[in-house]
Amino acid sequence: MIDVKEEIVKQLKLQLNNFFVSVNFYYIVSCVDEAYQQCMESISKLNDKHLKNNEGLSEFSIYHSGCWAVYLYYLSNLLGEYGGGGIVCRAGILS
């Protein structure tokens, strides 16, 4: 079974490579764990049956659009914190 964080990185690569010619994943991958933790903290407070496993525990899914949107929010927020908000373009992450 593929690890959730590996699945996140794989999905990010697929999506970003569709929009940008060149993507430097160094900073992005360095924020994956922290964004995941923040996302899990948020979704654990929700009472959404689609985000719970059979035992009733919160479960992350890249296929749940609300969950993925929350994750992308936290990831983009973390990337924006690098260097005061402009590091994504200045560091050459996306071009």
Backbone as a chain_set.jsonl record, in Angstrom:
{"seq": "MIDVKEEIVKQLKLQLNNFFVSVNFYYIVSCVDEAYQQCMESISKLNDKHLKNNEGLSEFSIYHSGCWAVYLYYLSNLLGEYGGGGIVCRAGILS", "coords": {"N": [[0.841, -1.192, 0.0], [0.498, 2.207, -0.797], [2.063, 4.957, 0.808], [0.439, 7.69, 2.453], [1.621, 10.232, 2.328], [3.423, 9.905, 0.246], [1.602, 9.548, -1.778], [0.432, 12.068, -1.8], [2.599, 13.686, -2.673], [2.985, 12.568, -5.207], [0.515, 13.227, -6.437], [0.647, 16.038, -6.308], [2.841, 16.495, -7.995], [1.817, 15.564, -10.448], [-0.319, 17.392, -10.862], [0.929, 19.973, -10.746], [2.824, 19.796, -12.798], [1.171, 19.864, -14.981], [0.491, 22.513, -15.202], [2.792, 24.088, -15.167], [5.964, 24.6, -16.736], [8.43, 24.008, -15.6], [9.141, 22.724, -12.456], [10.403, 23.099, -9.271], [10.693, 20.906, -6.827], [11.822, 20.902, -4.322], [11.327, 22.769, -2.105], [8.6, 22.432, -1.915], [8.213, 19.679, -1.289], [9.48, 19.709, 1.156], [7.609, 20.888, 2.768], [5.459, 19.208, 2.885], [4.937, 17.33, 5.015], [4.371, 18.977, 7.298], [2.168, 20.475, 6.366], [0.394, 18.368, 5.987], [0.035, 17.494, 8.645], [-1.228, 19.771, 9.739], [-3.552, 19.818, 8.203], [-4.735, 17.35, 8.909], [-5.239, 17.877, 11.57], [-7.237, 19.774, 11.326], [-9.294, 18.383, 9.85], [-9.874, 16.383, 11.623], [-11.559, 17.476, 13.419], [-13.935, 17.651, 12.164], [-17.212, 16.37, 11.486], [-17.603, 14.417, 9.359], [-18.687, 11.834, 7.463], [-17.398, 10.894, 5.225], [-14.776, 11.355, 5.593], [-13.873, 9.652, 7.481], [-12.595, 6.544, 8.695], [-13.36, 2.988, 8.909], [-13.218, 2.536, 11.64], [-13.963, 4.912, 12.688], [-12.102, 6.917, 12.824], [-10.351, 9.868, 11.775], [-9.481, 10.292, 8.361], [-7.263, 10.964, 5.753], [-7.815, 11.975, 2.408], [-6.883, 12.274, -0.917], [-8.716, 12.295, -2.846], [-11.037, 13.386, -1.972], [-12.558, 16.306, -2.485], [-12.905, 18.534, -0.768], [-11.194, 17.951, 1.363], [-8.74, 17.836, -0.006], [-8.591, 20.464, -0.905], [-8.354, 21.86, 1.526], [-5.902, 20.838, 2.351], [-4.224, 21.833, 0.279], [-4.492, 24.542, 0.796], [-3.17, 24.809, 3.315], [-0.613, 23.949, 2.536], [0.098, 25.872, 0.573], [0.065, 28.114, 2.174], [2.202, 27.594, 3.939], [4.317, 27.55, 2.075], [4.182, 30.171, 1.268], [5.059, 31.456, 3.541], [7.801, 31.167, 3.506], [10.349, 33.332, 3.162], [8.755, 35.642, 3.275], [6.518, 35.537, 1.606], [6.96, 35.569, -1.161], [8.562, 33.585, -2.089], [7.952, 31.399, -3.687], [7.91, 32.183, -6.378], [10.294, 33.73, -6.518], [12.305, 31.939, -5.719], [12.338, 30.24, -7.753], [10.657, 28.059, -7.83], [8.331, 27.595, -9.277], [7.94, 27.914, -12.752]], "CA": [[0.0, 0.0, 0.0], [1.278, 3.436, -0.904], [1.985, 5.87, 1.93], [-0.376, 8.87, 2.155], [2.479, 11.36, 1.962], [3.922, 9.623, -1.102], [0.459, 9.789, -2.654], [0.298, 13.524, -1.889], [3.672, 14.181, -3.538], [2.682, 12.105, -6.562], [-0.592, 14.042, -6.948], [1.162, 17.401, -6.502], [3.678, 16.493, -9.199], [0.927, 15.457, -11.613], [-1.082, 18.62, -11.058], [1.786, 21.118, -11.043], [3.446, 19.617, -14.11], [0.183, 20.226, -15.996], [0.366, 23.966, -15.285], [4.077, 24.771, -15.239], [6.98, 23.919, -17.528], [9.479, 23.533, -14.714], [8.772, 22.826, -11.053], [11.423, 22.67, -8.317], [9.911, 20.336, -5.738], [12.579, 20.88, -3.074], [10.592, 23.465, -1.051], [7.262, 21.855, -1.814], [8.306, 18.414, -0.554], [9.88, 19.993, 2.537], [6.433, 21.361, 3.513], [4.387, 18.206, 2.796], [4.614, 16.765, 6.325], [3.737, 19.971, 8.167], [0.844, 20.76, 5.812], [-0.419, 17.186, 6.271], [-0.326, 17.534, 10.066], [-2.205, 20.841, 9.929], [-4.784, 19.372, 7.564], [-5.318, 16.301, 9.746], [-5.746, 18.529, 12.777], [-8.504, 20.411, 10.947], [-10.354, 17.448, 9.473], [-10.229, 15.542, 12.766], [-12.62, 18.172, 14.143], [-15.158, 17.583, 11.365], [-18.037, 15.171, 11.614], [-17.909, 14.076, 7.973], [-18.528, 10.384, 7.329], [-16.519, 10.595, 4.092], [-13.392, 11.535, 6.036], [-13.65, 8.728, 8.596], [-12.428, 5.145, 8.3], [-14.334, 2.075, 9.536], [-13.131, 2.656, 13.102], [-14.422, 6.251, 13.068], [-10.966, 7.836, 12.924], [-10.181, 10.739, 10.607], [-8.638, 9.726, 7.318], [-6.983, 11.907, 4.675], [-8.015, 11.449, 1.063], [-6.668, 13.263, -1.979], [-9.863, 12.196, -3.743], [-12.124, 14.177, -1.396], [-12.188, 17.656, -2.933], [-12.805, 19.433, 0.378], [-9.974, 17.587, 2.08], [-7.61, 18.234, -0.842], [-8.554, 21.928, -0.901], [-7.8, 22.27, 2.826], [-4.475, 20.51, 2.317], [-3.547, 22.792, -0.599], [-4.454, 25.822, 1.512], [-2.082, 24.775, 4.289], [0.655, 23.854, 1.818], [0.409, 27.168, -0.034], [0.359, 29.033, 3.265], [3.572, 27.311, 4.379], [5.236, 27.997, 1.028], [4.155, 31.628, 1.306], [5.82, 31.932, 4.7], [9.224, 31.208, 3.154], [10.816, 34.586, 2.58], [7.789, 36.726, 3.279], [5.398, 35.386, 0.698], [7.256, 35.534, -2.576], [9.6, 32.594, -2.374], [7.531, 30.447, -4.731], [8.393, 32.702, -7.659], [11.692, 34.182, -6.438], [13.226, 30.805, -5.59], [12.292, 29.455, -8.963], [9.92, 26.816, -7.641], [7.437, 27.469, -10.419], [8.295, 28.777, -13.873]], "C": [[0.875, 1.241, 0.0], [1.02, 4.338, 0.308], [1.203, 7.119, 1.523], [0.493, 10.03, 1.686], [3.109, 11.155, 0.589], [2.825, 9.89, -2.136], [0.241, 11.288, -2.861], [1.337, 14.085, -2.849], [3.415, 13.789, -4.991], [1.581, 12.956, -7.195], [-0.153, 15.48, -7.205], [1.992, 17.49, -7.776], [2.822, 16.42, -10.454], [0.22, 16.775, -11.899], [-0.192, 19.796, -11.444], [2.466, 21.0, -12.405], [2.469, 19.886, -15.251], [0.092, 21.73, -16.206], [1.681, 24.694, -15.53], [5.089, 23.92, -16.005], [8.027, 23.275, -16.62], [9.05, 23.755, -13.266], [9.922, 22.277, -10.216], [10.692, 22.192, -7.069], [10.627, 20.341, -4.384], [11.788, 21.511, -1.926], [9.217, 22.854, -0.838], [7.296, 20.582, -0.971], [8.692, 18.664, 0.911], [8.698, 20.457, 3.392], [5.309, 20.322, 3.577], [3.975, 17.691, 4.175], [3.872, 17.754, 7.218], [2.335, 20.324, 7.677], [-0.11, 19.602, 6.087], [-0.881, 17.191, 7.727], [-1.385, 18.599, 10.333], [-3.565, 20.449, 9.352], [-5.481, 18.317, 8.423], [-5.893, 16.879, 11.034], [-7.104, 19.168, 12.49], [-9.601, 19.396, 10.666], [-10.743, 16.519, 10.618], [-11.361, 16.169, 13.578], [-13.954, 18.143, 13.404], [-15.911, 16.286, 11.633], [-18.535, 14.798, 10.221], [-17.641, 12.592, 7.768], [-17.588, 9.992, 6.191], [-15.043, 10.75, 4.449], [-13.064, 10.661, 7.245], [-13.45, 7.325, 8.04], [-13.45, 4.285, 9.044], [-14.336, 2.145, 11.06], [-13.589, 4.023, 13.6], [-13.315, 7.278, 13.224], [-10.838, 8.655, 11.642], [-9.181, 10.135, 9.637], [-8.492, 10.744, 6.188], [-7.213, 11.235, 3.333], [-7.787, 12.549, 0.039], [-7.849, 13.282, -2.936], [-11.102, 12.899, -3.206], [-11.774, 15.64, -1.648], [-12.057, 18.64, -1.776], [-11.532, 19.207, 1.165], [-8.736, 18.063, 1.303], [-7.474, 19.752, -0.866], [-7.964, 22.459, 0.407], [-6.306, 22.001, 2.856], [-3.705, 21.52, 1.461], [-3.474, 24.175, 0.03], [-3.28, 25.846, 2.488], [-0.716, 24.708, 3.606], [1.041, 25.202, 1.222], [0.726, 28.21, 1.03], [1.782, 28.84, 3.767], [4.593, 27.782, 3.351], [5.308, 29.517, 0.992], [4.936, 32.212, 2.463], [7.313, 31.968, 4.436], [9.531, 32.557, 2.519], [9.759, 35.664, 2.443], [6.737, 36.664, 2.2], [5.734, 35.303, -0.763], [8.229, 34.456, -2.999], [9.215, 31.661, -3.51], [8.037, 30.907, -6.085], [9.861, 33.078, -7.615], [12.668, 33.035, -6.376], [13.195, 29.927, -6.83], [11.58, 28.13, -8.807], [9.013, 26.566, -8.836], [7.909, 28.402, -11.528], [7.664, 28.248, -15.133]], "O": [[1.874, 1.31, 0.716], [-0.115, 4.459, 0.77], [1.292, 7.559, 0.377], [0.131, 10.735, 0.744], [3.308, 12.117, -0.153], [3.093, 10.394, -3.227], [-0.094, 11.726, -3.961], [1.005, 14.87, -3.737], [3.609, 14.597, -5.899], [1.695, 13.362, -8.351], [-0.541, 16.076, -8.21], [1.865, 18.444, -8.543], [3.076, 17.139, -11.42], [0.167, 17.222, -13.045], [-0.519, 20.539, -12.369], [2.661, 22.005, -13.088], [2.899, 20.114, -16.382], [-0.337, 22.182, -17.268], [1.679, 25.81, -16.05], [5.074, 22.692, -15.933], [8.451, 22.142, -16.848], [8.642, 24.857, -12.899], [10.366, 21.146, -10.416], [10.131, 23.003, -6.333], [10.086, 19.834, -3.401], [11.592, 20.876, -0.89], [8.732, 22.771, 0.29], [6.499, 20.426, -0.046], [8.278, 17.919, 1.8], [8.78, 20.422, 4.62], [4.308, 20.543, 4.258], [2.783, 17.622, 4.473], [2.859, 17.407, 7.825], [1.414, 20.457, 8.482], [-1.284, 19.819, 6.385], [-2.048, 16.925, 8.012], [-2.337, 18.355, 11.074], [-4.604, 20.723, 9.953], [-6.691, 18.391, 8.636], [-6.921, 16.414, 11.525], [-8.012, 19.106, 13.319], [-10.713, 19.524, 11.179], [-11.824, 15.93, 10.594], [-12.043, 15.478, 14.335], [-14.979, 18.557, 13.946], [-15.323, 15.255, 11.96], [-19.732, 14.855, 9.939], [-16.501, 12.142, 7.885], [-17.041, 8.889, 6.188], [-14.168, 10.325, 3.695], [-12.084, 10.91, 7.947], [-14.058, 6.957, 7.035], [-14.315, 4.818, 9.739], [-15.347, 1.846, 11.696], [-13.603, 4.268, 14.806], [-13.556, 8.386, 13.701], [-11.18, 8.183, 10.557], [-8.174, 9.549, 10.035], [-9.48, 11.315, 5.725], [-6.856, 10.073, 3.139], [-8.403, 13.613, 0.102], [-7.968, 14.195, -3.752], [-12.11, 12.999, -3.905], [-10.806, 16.155, -1.089], [-11.176, 19.5, -1.804], [-10.87, 20.157, 1.583], [-7.806, 18.622, 1.885], [-6.359, 20.273, -0.848], [-7.168, 23.398, 0.397], [-5.529, 22.831, 3.329], [-2.653, 22.009, 1.873], [-2.503, 24.902, -0.178], [-2.489, 26.789, 2.491], [0.233, 25.348, 4.058], [2.189, 25.629, 1.35], [1.56, 29.089, 0.813], [2.495, 29.817, 3.996], [5.622, 28.353, 3.715], [6.364, 30.088, 0.72], [5.425, 33.339, 2.379], [8.029, 32.731, 5.084], [9.016, 32.874, 1.447], [9.867, 36.52, 1.565], [6.111, 37.683, 1.909], [4.853, 34.985, -1.562], [8.67, 34.426, -4.148], [10.091, 31.179, -4.228], [8.543, 30.098, -6.863], [10.604, 32.79, -8.553], [13.765, 33.136, -6.927], [13.959, 28.967, -6.93], [11.848, 27.183, -9.545], [8.94, 25.448, -9.345], [8.241, 29.558, -11.266], [7.838, 28.832, -16.203]]}, "num_chains": 1, "name": "protein.A"}
